[in-house]
Amino acid sequence: MNKINNYNSLLSTKNDKITNTKTADSFGSLLNNALDKVNEMQLESQEYKKMLAIGEVDNLHDVTIAADKADTALQVVMAIRGKVVEAYKEIMRIQI
C-alpha cells in the first residue's frame, strides 16, 4: 500500500509541474501581449505628437487622450512589474 501512495504522490507532482508550466506560459504570454499593447499605445501617442507638430491634427483632444492613455498604461505596467519583483523577492526569502 505504501508503494501505491508513493506512486500517486509522484504522479501528483508530475501533473502539478505540467499545470504550472502551462500556467507560466499563459501568464508569460499575457504579459507579452500587455507589453505589446502598451508599446502600440506609446507609438500611437508619438505619431499623434508628430502630426500635431506639423499641423496635421485638427483635434487637440485626440493627442491629449492618446498621450494620457499611453502614460496610464505605462504606469500600470510599472506597478505590475514592481509587484512581481516584490513577490519574487518574498519567494526567495522563504526557506524550505
Secondary structure as UniProt FT lines:
FT   HELIX           2..53
FT   TURN            54..55
FT   HELIX           60..93
//
